[in-house]
Amino acid sequence: MTELIRPERLKRGDTVGIIAPSSPPKTEQLTRSLAFLESLGLNWKIGKAVGKKERYLGGTDQERLDDLHAMFRDPEVKGIICARGGYGSARYLEKIDYQMIRENPKVFWGYSDITALHQAIHMYSDLVTFHGPMLESDVAKDDFDPLSAKLFAQLFQPLELHYDESVSPLTTYSGRSARGQLIGGNLSLITSSIGTKFAPSFDGKLLLIEDTDEEPYRVDSMLTQLKQSGVLERVAGIVIGDFKYPKNHKGDFCYEDVFGDFFEEFGKPVVAGFRIGHCQPHFAIPLGVEAYLDAGAKALTILPGVE
């Protein structure tokens, strides 16, 4: 197992960079979220492309890439928090200066479409990153949960995270236990990376999957691709995060049916119901660190993400 680099912890008074690597955030919502950063004792710098719009993208690919590079290069910036996801981060993966990122390791935080960046940065920069709620799309909303806010504490000190049924009800589809690097994120992004040079090594890993606005047949299709491409046979276990139905879902078939088809006789630990993903609370976690999934006890333990 490759030992990834843990970024240095944040301190009160540090500056974080805010970027929109995918779709454009709503300015009013993003501004509203800044009070939360203040409550953490953080200052901020906003990327030059934030607020720009190019079709469904937050500026051109080059402008968004420039913001990513600028924040990693800037010695004043100690961490980077994404404003929102959407679509578009995979479009410039081959142009990222991964060696520069490796030489300037720092906190990188986001989820959803940011999964493409998590995977690529792990592979080519050896950096632990964080799957957590974003500023415009989560922090700024009225229903931003206190637990979601509390989990930002893992950026300020090394914290071992424990998730069991005291956080949310969990369902075991397949028993046993496994230990391995925790990787993954958004199922759509993971699936679309298969066959590219940005698909991670799945061997012996604990794979997190989550998604939103996908009908059960679409989740079935994506899991079928993971199965037929050999991904599922290589992982050590599956952590199933939050899956949210589309607004017009009629309820004839459900995610539980799909997960049962794939995992009830899987022979490796599979536990569902983790509030990780497009949900509140959103239980933020580091990616790339070692974790332990105990399907019998319905518990997940994750090592710290910062030094």
C-alpha positions in Angstrom: 0.0 0.0 0.0 1.3 3.4 -1.0 1.8 5.7 2.0 0.3 9.0 1.1 1.5 12.4 2.4 -0.7 13.9 5.1 -0.9 17.6 4.8 0.0 19.9 7.7 -2.8 20.7 10.0 -4.5 24.1 9.9 -4.2 26.7 12.6 -6.4 29.6 13.6 -5.2 32.6 11.6 -4.3 30.5 8.5 -5.5 31.4 5.1 -7.4 29.0 2.9 -7.9 29.3 -0.8 -11.4 29.1 -2.3 -11.8 27.7 -5.8 -14.6 26.4 -8.1 -12.9 23.6 -10.1 -16.1 22.5 -11.8 -19.4 24.5 -12.1 -19.9 28.2 -11.2 -21.1 28.9 -7.6 -23.8 31.4 -6.8 -22.0 34.5 -5.6 -24.6 35.4 -2.9 -24.5 31.8 -1.4 -20.7 31.7 -1.5 -20.5 35.0 0.3 -22.9 33.8 2.9 -20.6 30.8 3.7 -17.6 32.9 4.5 -18.9 33.6 8.0 -18.4 29.9 8.8 -14.7 30.2 7.8 -14.5 33.2 10.1 -16.0 31.1 13.0 -13.1 28.6 12.4 -10.6 31.4 12.7 -9.6 31.2 9.1 -8.9 33.9 6.5 -9.5 33.3 2.8 -8.4 34.1 -0.7 -10.8 33.6 -3.6 -9.6 32.3 -6.9 -9.6 34.6 -9.9 -11.9 32.4 -11.8 -14.5 32.1 -9.1 -17.6 33.9 -10.4 -16.8 33.4 -14.0 -19.0 31.3 -16.2 -18.3 29.4 -19.4 -21.5 27.4 -20.4 -22.0 25.0 -17.5 -18.4 25.5 -16.2 -16.9 28.0 -13.7 -14.7 29.7 -16.3 -12.6 28.0 -19.0 -10.7 24.8 -18.2 -7.4 26.9 -18.2 -8.9 29.5 -15.8 -10.0 26.8 -13.3 -6.7 25.0 -13.7 -4.8 28.2 -13.0 -6.8 28.7 -9.8 -5.9 25.2 -8.6 -2.2 25.7 -9.4 -2.1 29.2 -7.9 -3.6 28.0 -4.6 -1.2 25.1 -4.2 1.8 27.4 -5.2 0.9 30.2 -2.8 2.9 29.8 0.4 0.3 31.9 2.3 -2.5 29.5 1.5 -2.5 26.5 3.9 -5.6 24.8 2.6 -7.9 24.7 -0.3 -11.7 24.4 0.0 -13.9 24.0 -3.1 -17.0 26.2 -3.4 -19.1 23.6 -5.2 -19.0 20.6 -7.5 -21.2 20.2 -10.5 -19.3 19.1 -13.6 -15.9 19.8 -15.2 -13.0 18.9 -13.0 -12.0 15.8 -15.1 -11.6 18.0 -18.2 -8.1 19.2 -17.3 -6.7 16.3 -15.3 -3.9 15.7 -17.8 -2.7 19.3 -17.5 -2.3 19.4 -13.7 1.2 19.9 -12.3 1.2 16.9 -10.0 4.8 17.3 -9.0 4.2 20.8 -7.9 1.3 19.7 -5.8 3.4 16.9 -4.3 6.1 19.5 -3.3 3.4 21.8 -1.8 1.2 19.5 0.1 -1.8 21.1 1.8 -5.4 20.4 2.8 -7.7 19.9 -0.2 -11.4 19.6 0.6 -14.5 18.9 -1.5 -16.7 16.1 -2.9 -19.1 15.2 -5.7 -17.4 16.2 -9.0 -14.3 16.9 -7.0 -13.9 13.1 -6.9 -12.0 13.3 -10.2 -9.4 15.6 -8.5 -9.2 13.4 -5.4 -8.4 10.3 -7.5 -5.8 12.1 -9.7 -4.1 13.9 -6.8 -3.8 10.6 -4.9 -2.3 8.8 -7.9 0.2 11.4 -9.1 0.8 13.6 -6.1 0.6 11.0 -3.2 -1.5 13.4 -1.1 -4.3 12.7 1.4 -7.3 14.8 0.5 -10.7 15.3 2.2 -14.2 14.4 1.1 -16.3 17.0 2.8 -19.1 19.6 2.4 -18.4 22.6 0.3 -19.0 26.3 0.8 -21.7 27.4 -1.6 -23.5 24.1 -2.0 -23.6 23.0 1.7 -22.2 25.4 4.3 -24.3 28.4 3.1 -27.6 26.5 3.4 -30.0 26.9 6.3 -30.0 23.1 7.0 -26.2 22.9 7.3 -25.9 20.4 10.2 -23.9 21.0 13.4 -22.2 17.6 12.9 -21.1 18.7 9.4 -19.6 21.8 10.9 -18.0 19.9 13.8 -16.1 17.6 11.5 -14.0 20.5 10.1 -12.1 20.0 13.4 -10.2 17.2 11.8 -8.3 19.8 9.8 -6.9 21.4 13.0 -5.7 18.3 14.8 -5.1 14.7 13.9 -8.4 12.9 14.8 -9.2 9.3 14.4 -12.8 9.1 13.2 -15.3 6.5 14.3 -18.6 6.0 12.6 -21.2 3.6 14.0 -25.0 3.5 14.4 -24.8 6.3 16.9 -24.4 8.5 13.9 -27.1 6.9 11.6 -28.7 3.5 11.0 -26.5 1.2 9.0 -27.2 -1.9 7.0 -24.8 -4.8 6.5 -25.1 -6.5 3.1 -22.0 -8.7 3.5 -20.2 -9.6 6.7 -16.6 -9.9 7.9 -14.1 -7.1 8.3 -11.3 -5.5 6.3 -8.6 -3.0 6.5 -7.2 -0.8 3.7 -6.8 2.6 2.2 -10.1 4.4 2.0 -10.6 5.8 -1.6 -13.5 6.7 -3.8 -16.3 9.2 -3.6 -19.0 9.9 -6.2 -19.9 6.7 -8.1 -20.5 8.4 -11.4 -17.1 9.9 -11.4 -15.4 6.7 -10.3 -17.2 4.8 -13.1 -16.3 7.4 -15.7 -12.6 7.1 -14.8 -12.5 3.3 -15.6 -10.3 2.7 -18.7 -8.4 6.0 -18.2 -5.1 6.7 -16.7 -6.9 8.4 -13.8 -8.6 5.3 -12.5 -7.0 4.5 -9.2 -5.6 1.1 -8.1 -8.4 -0.6 -6.3 -6.4 -3.6 -5.1 -7.0 -4.1 -1.4 -8.8 -0.8 -0.9 -11.9 0.1 0.9 -14.1 1.8 -1.7 -16.5 4.6 -0.8 -19.4 5.1 -3.2 -22.1 7.8 -3.0 -24.3 9.6 -5.6 -27.3 11.8 -6.0 -30.2 12.2 -8.5 -29.6 8.8 -10.1 -32.4 6.3 -10.6 -31.7 2.8 -9.2 -31.2 1.4 -12.8 -28.4 3.9 -13.3 -26.7 2.8 -10.1 -27.2 -0.8 -11.2 -25.5 0.1 -14.5 -22.6 1.7 -12.8 -22.0 -1.1 -10.4 -22.3 -3.5 -13.3 -19.4 -1.6 -15.0 -17.3 -1.8 -11.8 -18.0 -5.5 -11.6 -17.3 -6.3 -15.3 -14.1 -4.2 -15.3 -12.8 -6.2 -12.3 -13.0 -3.4 -9.7 -15.3 -5.2 -7.3 -13.2 -8.3 -7.2 -10.1 -6.3 -6.3 -11.4 -4.2 -3.4 -11.2 -5.3 0.2 -14.7 -3.9 1.1 -17.4 -1.3 0.2 -18.5 1.7 2.2 -21.9 2.8 0.8 -22.5 6.5 1.5 -25.6 8.5 0.8 -27.7 7.9 -2.3 -30.5 10.4 -3.0 -33.3 9.7 -5.4 -34.2 12.2 -8.2 -37.2 14.4 -7.4 -39.5 12.6 -9.8 -38.6 9.1 -8.6 -41.8 7.0 -8.4 -40.4 4.4 -6.0 -41.1 1.2 -8.0 -37.5 0.1 -7.4 -35.1 1.1 -4.7 -31.4 1.3 -4.1 -31.6 -1.4 -1.5 -32.7 -3.8 -4.2 -29.7 -3.0 -6.3 -27.2 -3.2 -3.4 -28.7 -6.5 -2.4 -28.2 -7.9 -5.9 -24.6 -7.0 -6.0 -23.5 -7.4 -2.4 -25.5 -9.9 -0.4 -23.3 -12.8 -1.5 -20.2 -10.6 -2.0 -18.0 -12.3 0.6 -16.3 -9.1 1.6 -17.6 -6.5 4.1 -20.2 -4.1 2.7 -22.1 -1.6 4.9 -24.6 1.0 3.7 -26.2 4.0 5.3 -23.2 6.2 6.0 -24.1 9.9 5.9 -21.3 10.7 3.5 -22.2 12.5 0.3 -25.0 14.8 -0.8 -26.7 14.9 2.5 -27.0 16.6 5.9 -25.3 15.8 8.1 -22.3 15.1 5.8 -19.7 13.1 7.7 -16.4 14.5 6.3 -13.6 12.0 5.9 -10.0 11.9 4.7 -9.3 9.9 1.6 -6.1 7.8 1.2 -5.6 7.0 4.8 -6.0 3.5 6.3 -9.4 2.6 7.6 -11.1 -0.4 9.2 -14.6 -1.6 8.2 -16.2 -4.1 10.6 -19.4 -5.2 8.9 -20.5 -7.3 11.9 -20.3 -4.4 14.3 -21.5 -2.0 11.7 -18.5 0.4 12.3 -16.0 2.3 10.3 -12.7 3.6 11.8 -10.6 6.0 9.9 -7.1 7.2 10.7 -6.3 11.0 10.9 -5.8 12.9 7.6 -3.4 15.7 8.8 -0.1 15.8 10.5 
